[in-house]
Amino acid sequence: MSQAAERIAQLAEKIKANPSVAAEIDAIYKFVLTGDGGGTWLVNLKDAPGVQQGDGDADCTLTLAADDFVQLLDDPNTGQQLFFGGKLQVDGDMGLALKLQQLTEL
C-alpha cells in the first residue's frame, strides 16, 4: 500500500471515529492523486461521513501528486505553497479547499 493510500485509510478511521465533527464541514471532497501511489478518493463529510475509492460528484476537487498529498496532510500550511507553485489544482468551491485544515485536525 502506498503512503498516500495509507494516509487515506487513516483519514477514513478518523472520520469514522468523529462523524459528527466531520459532518460539520458539510462537503464532499474528491482527491485525484497522480503519480506513484495515486488514485481517486471521495471523502464524504456531508450526509454519510466516510471515504471511498473511486470517482463521483464532489463539492471540491483537489488534484495533486500523491507525494504532495502526504505533505499536505503532514503540514496543512503547505497548501498555499502547493497551490501557488502550480502543484495543487482546485476545482469547485475554493472556500472548501480552505477548510482542509479542519479535515487534517480530525
N, CA, C and O of each residue as an XYZ file, in Angstrom:
424
protein
N       0.853     -1.185      0.000
C       0.000      0.000      0.000
C       0.888      1.234      0.000
O       1.859      1.312      0.753
N       0.550      2.192     -0.845
C       1.343      3.414     -0.942
C       1.141      4.282      0.301
O       0.187      4.104      1.059
N       2.049      5.208      0.483
C       1.950      6.111      1.627
C       0.684      6.958      1.539
O       0.050      7.224      2.560
N       0.309      7.384      0.339
C      -0.916      8.176      0.175
C      -2.137      7.338      0.529
O      -3.041      7.822      1.211
N      -2.175      6.085      0.073
C      -3.303      5.201      0.391
C      -3.373      4.938      1.892
O      -4.465      4.870      2.457
N      -2.224      4.789      2.540
C      -2.194      4.615      3.997
C      -2.782      5.832      4.697
O      -3.537      5.700      5.660
N      -2.434      7.011      4.209
C      -2.944      8.243      4.824
C      -4.446      8.386      4.604
O      -5.156      8.873      5.484
N      -4.938      7.965      3.436
C      -6.378      7.971      3.169
C      -7.071      7.028      4.153
O      -8.117      7.365      4.707
N      -6.484      5.839      4.371
C      -7.065      4.873      5.312
C      -7.101      5.450      6.723
O      -8.081      5.258      7.443
N      -6.056      6.145      7.121
C      -6.022      6.786      8.443
C      -7.094      7.857      8.539
O      -7.754      7.993      9.569
N      -7.265      8.614      7.471
C      -8.289      9.655      7.431
C      -9.674      9.031      7.564
O     -10.532      9.560      8.272
N      -9.890      7.914      6.890
C     -11.178      7.220      6.980
C     -11.467      6.796      8.420
O     -12.602      6.906      8.885
N     -10.449      6.316      9.120
C     -10.625      5.914     10.526
C     -10.961      7.112     11.407
O     -11.805      7.012     12.298
N     -10.308      8.238     11.162
C     -10.593      9.444     11.938
C     -12.026      9.918     11.707
O     -12.706     10.337     12.644
N     -12.480      9.850     10.458
C     -13.848     10.260     10.144
C     -14.841      9.316     10.806
O     -15.859      9.752     11.345
N     -14.542      8.026     10.766
C     -15.412      7.027     11.393
C     -15.514      7.262     12.897
O     -16.579      7.083     13.487
N     -14.408      7.663     13.512
C     -14.383      7.915     14.954
C     -15.031      9.244     15.329
O     -15.446      9.422     16.475
N     -15.126     10.180     14.383
C     -15.655     11.527     14.652
C     -16.678     11.946     13.597
O     -16.502     12.999     12.984
N     -17.735     11.173     13.359
C     -18.649     11.507     12.258
C     -19.361     12.844     12.434
O     -19.625     13.531     11.447
N     -19.673     13.223     13.663
C     -20.379     14.494     13.860
C     -19.459     15.674     13.587
O     -19.898     16.683     13.035
N     -18.205     15.563     13.961
C     -17.242     16.627     13.693
C     -17.009     16.727     12.188
O     -16.947     17.824     11.634
N     -16.881     15.577     11.531
C     -16.676     15.569     10.081
C     -17.864     16.202      9.374
O     -17.690     16.965      8.424
N     -19.088     15.884      9.842
C     -20.296     16.394      9.191
C     -20.415     17.916      9.316
O     -21.107     18.545      8.516
N     -19.753     18.510     10.301
C     -19.786     19.974     10.455
C     -19.130     20.669      9.258
O     -19.478     21.806      8.940
N     -18.198     20.006      8.602
C     -17.555     20.585      7.418
C     -18.546     20.617      6.270
O     -18.510     21.526      5.441
N     -19.439     19.621      6.214
C     -20.583     19.595      5.291
C     -20.181     19.740      3.828
O     -20.653     20.637      3.128
N     -19.302     18.844      3.373
C     -18.857     18.891      1.977
C     -18.371     17.511      1.551
O     -18.057     16.653      2.376
N     -18.319     17.332      0.251
C     -17.713     16.132     -0.311
C     -16.483     16.577     -1.095
O     -16.572     17.398     -2.008
N     -15.346     16.022     -0.723
C     -14.082     16.315     -1.394
C     -13.709     15.142     -2.287
O     -13.947     13.981     -1.955
N     -13.126     15.470     -3.413
C     -12.535     14.441     -4.272
C     -11.045     14.733     -4.345
O     -10.632     15.847     -4.664
N     -10.252     13.723     -4.047
C      -8.810     13.836     -4.159
C      -8.369     12.995     -5.347
O      -8.538     11.775     -5.354
N      -7.801     13.657     -6.351
C      -7.255     12.981     -7.523
C      -5.737     13.050     -7.359
O      -5.119     14.098     -7.551
N      -5.162     11.917     -7.004
C      -3.731     11.858     -6.718
C      -3.018     11.216     -7.896
O      -3.375     10.124     -8.337
N      -2.007     11.910     -8.397
C      -1.282     11.460     -9.572
C       0.059     10.858     -9.175
O       0.526     11.036     -8.049
N       0.664     10.153    -10.105
C       1.987      9.585     -9.869
C       1.916      8.271     -9.108
O       0.843      7.700     -8.920
N       3.086      7.803     -8.671
C       3.176      6.549     -7.930
C       2.319      6.606     -6.675
O       2.399      7.559     -5.899
N       1.502      5.583     -6.482
C       0.645      5.525     -5.304
C      -0.600      6.366     -5.409
O      -1.303      6.573     -4.420
N      -0.880      6.854     -6.610
C      -2.035      7.733     -6.800
C      -3.335      6.968     -6.923
O      -3.376      5.743     -6.807
N      -4.385      7.715     -7.160
C      -5.725      7.168     -7.303
C      -6.728      8.275     -7.060
O      -6.355      9.435     -6.890
N      -7.994      7.919     -7.044
C      -9.054      8.895     -6.805
C      -9.888      8.431     -5.621
O     -10.316      7.278     -5.566
N     -10.113      9.332     -4.680
C     -10.897      9.039     -3.486
C     -11.926     10.130     -3.251
O     -11.664     11.307     -3.501
N     -13.090      9.737     -2.773
C     -14.129     10.667     -2.339
C     -14.167     10.657     -0.821
O     -14.248      9.600     -0.194
N     -14.108     11.835     -0.246
C     -14.185     11.991      1.204
C     -15.499     12.704      1.497
O     -15.631     13.908      1.272
N     -16.461     11.950      1.998
C     -17.802     12.479      2.259
C     -17.862     12.990      3.693
O     -17.757     12.216      4.644
N     -18.030     14.276      3.834
C     -18.182     14.904      5.149
C     -19.540     15.579      5.200
O     -19.704     16.640      5.803
N     -20.506     14.947      4.558
C     -21.835     15.521      4.440
C     -22.845     14.590      5.084
O     -22.951     14.516      6.308
N     -23.573     13.893      4.258
C     -24.683     13.076      4.720
C     -24.288     11.684      5.204
O     -24.976     11.117      6.053
N     -23.216     11.132      4.695
C     -22.764      9.795      5.090
C     -21.246      9.823      5.246
O     -20.526      9.323      4.382
N     -20.749     10.409      6.353
C     -19.304     10.579      6.511
C     -18.524      9.292      6.303
O     -18.830      8.256      6.892
N     -17.512      9.381      5.453
C     -16.653      8.248      5.166
C     -15.807      8.504      3.940
O     -15.856      9.581      3.346
N     -15.027      7.497      3.565
C     -14.115      7.600      2.435
C     -14.326      6.387      1.525
O     -14.460      5.258      1.996
N     -14.351      6.638      0.236
C     -14.424      5.537     -0.714
C     -13.514      5.821     -1.883
O     -13.359      6.967     -2.306
N     -12.915      4.773     -2.399
C     -12.066      4.933     -3.570
C     -12.941      4.942     -4.803
O     -13.884      4.157     -4.907
N     -12.635      5.823     -5.739
C     -13.376      5.913     -6.976
C     -13.794      7.331     -7.271
O     -13.539      8.253     -6.496
N     -14.442      7.485     -8.407
C     -14.835      8.802     -8.891
C     -16.289      9.074     -8.540
O     -17.049      8.150     -8.250
N     -16.668     10.329     -8.566
C     -18.041     10.723     -8.314
C     -18.141     12.230     -8.173
O     -17.158     12.955     -8.330
N     -19.350     12.686     -7.872
C     -19.577     14.119     -7.700
C     -18.964     14.607     -6.395
O     -18.951     13.892     -5.392
N     -18.458     15.831     -6.424
C     -17.849     16.432     -5.237
C     -18.078     17.930     -5.254
O     -18.260     18.532     -6.312
N     -18.067     18.524     -4.068
C     -18.179     19.973     -3.943
C     -16.846     20.657     -4.236
O     -16.805     21.806     -4.675
N     -15.755     19.925     -3.983
C     -14.409     20.470     -4.171
C     -13.488     19.330     -4.595
O     -13.389     18.310     -3.913
N     -12.815     19.517     -5.730
C     -11.886     18.509     -6.229
C     -10.478     19.061     -6.156
O     -10.196     20.160     -6.632
N      -9.595     18.272     -5.546
C      -8.193     18.660     -5.440
C      -7.357     17.650     -6.207
O      -7.448     16.444     -5.977
N      -6.542     18.159     -7.121
C      -5.683     17.312     -7.937
C      -4.237     17.668     -7.618
O      -3.826     18.823     -7.735
N      -3.473     16.656     -7.213
C      -2.075     16.863     -6.874
C      -1.356     15.520     -6.869
O      -1.992     14.467     -6.901
N      -0.039     15.561     -6.829
C       0.762     14.344     -6.775
C       0.550     13.660     -5.435
O       0.311     14.316     -4.421
N       0.639     12.336     -5.440
C       0.438     11.558     -4.217
C       1.417     12.000     -3.124
O       1.033     12.115     -1.960
N       2.667     12.247     -3.487
C       3.661     12.690     -2.503
C       3.298     14.055     -1.919
O       3.488     14.292     -0.726
N       2.781     14.940     -2.748
C       2.375     16.264     -2.261
C       1.161     16.153     -1.340
O       1.022     16.935     -0.400
N       0.283     15.186     -1.606
C      -0.877     14.947     -0.740
C      -0.418     14.562      0.669
O      -0.950     15.062      1.660
N       0.558     13.681      0.748
C       1.095     13.272      2.046
C       1.676     14.490      2.758
O       1.464     14.674      3.957
N       2.391     15.301      2.034
C       2.969     16.522      2.603
C       1.872     17.459      3.091
O       2.005     18.073      4.149
N       0.796     17.572      2.331
C      -0.328     18.434      2.699
C      -0.969     17.966      4.001
O      -1.320     18.790      4.846
N      -1.125     16.660      4.174
C      -1.710     16.150      5.410
C      -0.764     16.333      6.596
O      -1.205     16.567      7.721
N       0.536     16.226      6.335
C       1.516     16.408      7.410
C       1.588     17.857      7.861
O       1.767     18.138      9.046
N       1.448     18.773      6.918
C       1.542     20.196      7.232
C       0.573     20.973      6.350
O       0.925     21.364      5.237
N      -0.670     21.204      6.848
C      -1.681     21.888      6.043
C      -1.245     23.264      5.542
O      -1.805     23.773      4.571
N      -0.263     23.863      6.185
C       0.209     25.181      5.751
C       0.909     25.127      4.396
O       1.116     26.164      3.766
N       1.276     23.928      3.944
C       1.923     23.807      2.635
C       0.910     23.933      1.502
O       1.305     24.045      0.341
N      -0.372     23.918      1.807
C      -1.404     24.013      0.787
C      -1.238     25.233     -0.103
O      -1.341     25.129     -1.325
N      -0.983     26.382      0.497
C      -0.798     27.602     -0.295
C       0.430     27.494     -1.182
O       0.399     27.905     -2.342
N       1.508     26.944     -0.644
C       2.731     26.790     -1.433
C       2.478     25.874     -2.623
O       2.914     26.161     -3.738
N       1.774     24.771     -2.385
C       1.472     23.844     -3.471
C       0.573     24.507     -4.512
O       0.785     24.347     -5.714
N      -0.431     25.251     -4.050
C      -1.371     25.894     -4.954
C      -0.668     26.946     -5.812
O      -0.775     26.928     -7.039
N       0.045     27.855     -5.165
C       0.696     28.931     -5.910
C       1.893     28.443     -6.717
O       2.337     29.117     -7.647
N       2.415     27.271     -6.361
C       3.500     26.670     -7.135
C       2.986     25.835     -8.303
O       3.774     25.241     -9.039
N       1.665     25.788     -8.474
C       1.074     25.051     -9.576
C       1.020     23.546     -9.359
O       0.750     22.794    -10.296
N       1.273     23.101     -8.136
C       1.276     21.666     -7.851
C      -0.061     21.171     -7.305
O      -0.261     19.967     -7.151
N      -0.970     22.091     -7.013
C      -2.290     21.753     -6.481
C      -3.329     22.502     -7.292
O      -3.320     23.731     -7.358
N      -4.227     21.743     -7.911
C      -5.323     22.347     -8.667
C      -6.607     22.145     -7.880
O      -6.866     21.054     -7.371
N      -7.406     23.192     -7.783
C      -8.671     23.134     -7.058
C      -9.794     23.456     -8.039
O      -9.780     24.485     -8.714
N     -10.761     22.553     -8.100
C     -11.963     22.778     -8.898
C     -13.156     22.740     -7.958
O     -13.234     21.892     -7.070
N     -14.071     23.655     -8.160
C     -15.243     23.713     -7.291
C     -15.110     24.839     -6.292
O     -14.526     25.880     -6.593
N     -15.640     24.635     -5.126
C     -15.718     25.652     -4.080
C     -14.354     25.880     -3.428
O     -13.888     25.055     -2.643
N     -13.723     26.998     -3.759
C     -12.406     27.319     -3.200
C     -12.466     27.479     -1.678
O     -11.498     27.167     -0.984
N     -13.586     27.957     -1.165
C     -13.742     28.106      0.278
C     -13.610     26.777      0.999
O     -13.089     26.715      2.112
N     -14.086     25.711      0.357
C     -13.963     24.385      0.964
C     -12.508     23.935      0.994
O     -12.081     23.258      1.929
N     -11.759     24.308     -0.018
C     -10.340     23.964     -0.023
C      -9.643     24.593      1.179
O      -8.715     24.012      1.741
N     -10.092     25.770      1.563
C      -9.503     26.443      2.712
C      -9.878     25.773      4.033
O      -9.225     26.000      5.052
N     -10.921     24.952      4.021
C     -11.338     24.230      5.229
C     -10.555     22.935      5.428
O     -10.802     22.206      6.388
N      -9.631     22.649      4.548
C      -8.900     21.389      4.635
C      -8.177     21.200      5.956
O      -7.997     20.070      6.411
N      -7.766     22.282      6.566
C      -7.059     22.151      7.833
C      -7.952     21.483      8.867
O      -7.467     20.695      9.679
N      -9.258     21.784      8.856
C     -10.176     21.122      9.768
C     -10.183     19.626      9.526
O     -10.267     18.839     10.468
N     -10.096     19.238      8.282
C     -10.096     17.819      7.926
C      -8.858     17.134      8.492
O      -8.952     16.013      8.992
N      -7.720     17.777      8.425
C      -6.485     17.166      8.916
C      -6.425     17.143     10.437
O      -5.629     16.400     11.012
N      -7.252     17.943     11.091
C      -7.231     18.002     12.552
C      -8.186     17.012     13.206
O      -8.250     16.948     14.434
N      -8.927     16.239     12.420
C      -9.857     15.253     12.986
C      -9.122     14.262     13.850
O      -9.738     13.356     14.412
